Amino acid sequence: MIAAAGGPGPLDDSNRGSITPYSADRRAEVLDLSVRAWAPVFPKTRAAVPGFVYDAFYPEGWEARQLSDMAAVIDGEPENVDLALVDDALAGWVCTRLHPEDRMGEVSVLAVDPQYQRRGVGNALMQHSFERIKAAGMSMVMVETGDDPGHAPARAAYEAVGFERWPVARYFKNLKDGA
């Protein structure tokens, strides 16, 4: 349940909250929300990763890359996207992918508008994703996120609903400038 104090209320029937399939008429809203949701994350990410890595991933800035990546998701697999609405306002969205070869589902994108964060929207979207995955006969679900300080709230949210960390190390080496 989303805490009602100080902002938009719960995502439930008493407050006209719902989770609904993605509709292309909300495309611009979804993309705008995606930039707002990650705006606090990227400055902390930039400070935590080697500059050459950040610059390679975001040569035109993180906003341009985020818009491109999220547009590819909603345009390329709209049937996997669900929206959280509160009083018909877009509060968040999730993309759920299935990997039948591993009997696994994936929460591939989870974005919550900053004004709805810490009010249960993300949890409601994850629970909806879990139900989609279970209904497809999968036996587990995974989610990936960064290990930098900007992604700490996401890690806490995932751990709070029972995700267990799989230790992964990703390394980069700069091959420019004689390195």
C-alpha positions as CSV (number, residue, x, y, z in Angstrom):
1,M,0.0,0.0,0.0
2,I,1.2,3.5,-0.8
3,A,1.5,5.9,2.1
4,A,-1.0,8.7,1.6
5,A,0.8,11.4,3.7
6,G,2.1,14.4,1.9
7,G,1.2,13.5,-1.7
8,P,-0.7,11.3,-4.0
9,G,-2.6,8.5,-2.3
10,P,-2.5,4.7,-2.5
11,L,-2.5,2.7,-5.6
12,D,-5.8,0.9,-5.0
13,D,-9.5,1.0,-5.9
14,S,-10.3,3.5,-3.2
15,N,-8.1,6.1,-4.8
16,R,-8.7,5.1,-8.5
17,G,-5.2,3.6,-8.7
18,S,-4.7,0.8,-11.2
19,I,-2.1,-1.1,-13.3
20,T,-3.1,-1.3,-16.9
21,P,-1.4,-2.4,-20.2
22,Y,0.7,0.2,-22.0
23,S,-1.1,2.3,-24.6
24,A,0.9,4.2,-27.2
25,D,-1.1,7.4,-26.6
26,R,0.9,7.6,-23.3
27,R,4.3,7.3,-25.1
28,A,5.5,10.8,-24.4
29,E,4.4,10.6,-20.8
30,V,6.3,7.3,-20.3
31,L,9.5,8.7,-21.8
32,D,9.2,12.0,-19.8
33,L,8.7,9.9,-16.6
34,S,11.8,7.8,-17.5
35,V,14.0,10.8,-17.6
36,R,12.6,12.2,-14.3
37,A,12.9,8.9,-12.6
38,W,16.6,8.4,-13.4
39,A,17.6,12.1,-13.0
40,P,18.8,11.6,-9.4
41,V,20.7,8.4,-10.4
42,F,23.0,9.4,-13.2
43,P,25.1,12.1,-11.4
44,K,25.9,9.5,-8.7
45,T,26.6,6.9,-11.3
46,R,28.9,9.2,-13.2
47,A,30.9,9.9,-10.0
48,A,31.3,6.2,-9.3
49,V,32.5,4.8,-12.7
50,P,35.6,5.5,-14.7
51,G,35.1,8.5,-17.0
52,F,36.0,6.7,-20.2
53,V,33.2,4.1,-19.4
54,Y,30.6,6.7,-18.7
55,D,31.6,8.8,-21.7
56,A,31.4,5.7,-24.0
57,F,27.9,4.8,-22.8
58,Y,26.6,8.4,-22.8
59,P,28.5,10.4,-25.4
60,E,25.5,12.6,-26.0
61,G,24.5,12.7,-22.3
62,W,22.5,10.3,-20.2
63,E,19.2,11.8,-21.1
64,A,19.6,11.2,-24.8
65,R,20.6,7.6,-24.1
66,Q,17.8,7.0,-21.6
67,L,15.2,8.3,-24.1
68,S,16.6,6.1,-26.9
69,D,16.8,3.0,-24.7
70,M,13.3,3.4,-23.2
71,A,11.8,4.3,-26.5
72,A,13.2,1.0,-27.9
73,V,11.5,-0.9,-25.0
74,I,8.1,0.6,-25.3
75,D,8.1,0.7,-29.1
76,G,9.7,-2.8,-29.5
77,E,7.8,-4.7,-26.9
78,P,4.6,-2.8,-25.9
79,E,2.9,-6.0,-25.0
80,N,5.4,-6.5,-22.1
81,V,4.8,-3.0,-20.6
82,D,2.3,-2.1,-17.9
83,L,1.5,1.3,-16.5
84,A,0.6,2.4,-12.9
85,L,-2.0,5.1,-12.9
86,V,-3.2,7.1,-9.9
87,D,-6.3,9.2,-10.7
88,D,-5.4,8.6,-14.4
89,A,-1.9,10.2,-13.8
90,L,1.0,8.1,-14.9
91,A,2.8,7.1,-11.7
92,G,5.2,4.5,-13.0
93,W,5.8,1.6,-15.5
94,V,7.3,-1.8,-15.7
95,C,8.5,-4.0,-18.6
96,T,8.3,-7.8,-17.9
97,R,10.3,-10.2,-20.1
98,L,10.1,-13.9,-20.2
99,H,13.1,-16.2,-20.7
100,P,11.5,-19.7,-21.0
101,E,14.9,-21.4,-21.7
102,D,15.7,-20.6,-18.1
103,R,12.1,-20.8,-16.8
104,M,12.7,-17.2,-15.7
105,G,11.0,-13.9,-16.0
106,E,12.7,-10.5,-15.8
107,V,11.7,-7.1,-14.5
108,S,13.7,-5.4,-17.2
109,V,12.6,-1.9,-16.5
110,L,11.0,-0.4,-13.5
111,A,10.4,3.4,-13.3
112,V,8.5,5.4,-10.8
113,D,7.8,9.1,-11.1
114,P,9.7,10.9,-8.2
115,Q,6.4,12.3,-6.8
116,Y,5.1,8.7,-6.3
117,Q,8.4,7.1,-5.1
118,R,8.3,5.4,-1.6
119,R,4.5,5.2,-1.9
120,G,4.1,1.6,-3.0
121,V,3.9,2.2,-6.8
122,G,7.2,0.3,-7.5
123,N,6.1,-2.5,-5.2
124,A,2.7,-2.8,-6.9
125,L,4.4,-2.8,-10.3
126,M,6.8,-5.5,-9.2
127,Q,4.0,-7.7,-7.8
128,H,2.1,-7.3,-11.1
129,S,5.2,-8.3,-13.0
130,F,5.6,-11.4,-10.7
131,E,2.0,-12.4,-11.4
132,R,2.6,-12.2,-15.2
133,I,5.7,-14.3,-14.8
134,K,4.0,-16.9,-12.6
135,A,1.1,-17.1,-15.0
136,A,3.5,-17.9,-17.8
137,G,4.8,-20.9,-15.8
138,M,8.2,-19.4,-14.9
139,S,9.8,-20.5,-11.7
140,M,11.9,-17.4,-10.8
141,V,12.4,-13.8,-11.6
142,M,15.5,-11.6,-11.9
143,V,16.2,-7.9,-12.0
144,E,19.5,-6.1,-12.7
145,T,20.6,-2.8,-11.4
146,G,23.8,-0.9,-10.8
147,D,26.1,-1.3,-7.7
148,D,26.9,2.5,-7.6
149,P,25.4,4.8,-5.0
150,G,22.8,6.2,-7.4
151,H,21.2,2.8,-7.6
152,A,21.1,2.1,-3.8
153,P,17.4,2.9,-3.5
154,A,16.6,0.3,-6.3
155,R,18.8,-2.3,-4.6
156,A,17.0,-1.7,-1.3
157,A,13.6,-2.0,-3.0
158,Y,14.5,-5.3,-4.7
159,E,16.0,-6.8,-1.5
160,A,12.9,-5.7,0.4
161,V,10.7,-7.9,-1.8
162,G,13.0,-10.9,-1.5
163,F,15.4,-10.7,-4.3
164,E,18.8,-12.2,-3.6
165,R,22.0,-10.8,-5.0
166,W,24.1,-12.8,-7.5
167,P,27.6,-11.5,-7.3
168,V,28.7,-10.3,-10.7
169,A,31.8,-8.3,-11.6
170,R,32.0,-6.3,-14.8
171,Y,35.4,-4.8,-15.8
172,F,36.4,-2.3,-18.4
173,K,39.8,-1.4,-19.8
174,N,40.5,1.8,-21.7
175,L,42.2,1.0,-25.0
176,K,42.6,4.6,-26.1
177,D,45.7,6.8,-25.6
178,G,48.1,3.9,-25.4
179,A,46.5,2.4,-22.4
